[in-house]
């Protein structure tokens, strides 16, 4: 996803889909930030002092989309579909059996 970043006076940087905040900002504004995440479909990066103290917050809907995308990529369905993209005739039942390993 392309980044369109500009300086954010509240914390460090933000773009259309991504915003970086400090843990104290999250603590003070948790419910407001949850509303923002769901309303604007934005991902929030909570920047701690190092990676072990940092986190990423996203909406339930965004998390479900991420899981679905990961599952499609991990199980080979996308690759199998792309291999058949230019086939003149594809038997869907045969394709499903091949994907499922039957």
N, C-alpha and C positions, 0 to 999 in steps of 0.2 A: 504494500500500500504506500503510495507516495506521501511524503511528509511535507506539509505546508506550515512550517513553524514560524512563530513570531514570539517576541518576548511577552511574558505574562507578568504583570506587576505583582501579582499575589505570590507566586513562587518562581519557578525557573522558566520553563518553556511550555508552549502548548501549540497544538495545531487543531485541525477540525475534528480529528478522531482520538487524539491522545493528549493527555495533560499530566504534567509532573507536579506532585505536591510533596510537602514535608509531612512526616508523621504527626507533628503537632497540629497542622492544618486539618488532617483527617480526624484527629481526636476531637477537635473543637467543632467540626462541621459534618459529622458522620451522616446524619439523616439528609442534610442538604446535598451532600456529595452522592449519596445513593439515589436521590431524586434526579440529579444531573446525569448520572450514568445511564439511568433508564430513559430519561427524556431525550437526551442528545445522542444516545448510542455511543457514548465516549468511553474510552479505556483510561483508567487512572493509574499512573505509576507512582507508588509511594516510595520515595527515595530516602532510604536510611543511610547510615554511615558507611555501610558496605552491602554486598548482595545478600548476605545472610540476615540482614535487618531491613530488607526491601520487599515490596510486594506489588502485585498487579491486581487491580479491581476492575471487574467488568460485570455487566448485567447478566442475569440468569439466561436471558435470551441470547446474548452474545456468547456465553459459555456453552450453551447447547449447540449453537452454530459451530463453534470451535471443535467440540467433541464430534459432531457429525462429519465435519471436514476431515478431521484426523482419522476417523474410522474408514472413510472412503479411500483415503490415501494409503492407509495401513493394510487394508484387506485386498488391494489390487483391483478393485472394481473400476477405478478411473483408468488405470493403465490398460485393462482389457477393453474398455469402451473406446479408448483412443486408438488402439490397434485396429479396431473394426470400423473406424470413422469413414473410410473411403470404400468399404465393401458395398458392392451393388445390391447384394441380398444377404440379410442376416436373419437367421432363424432364432428368435428370442429365446425359445425353450432350450435350444442347443447352447446358446451363449450363457444362460443361467446355469445350466448343468456344468459347463466348463469352469465357470467362476466358483461354483460351490464345490468343485472337485468330485462330481459324481460320475 
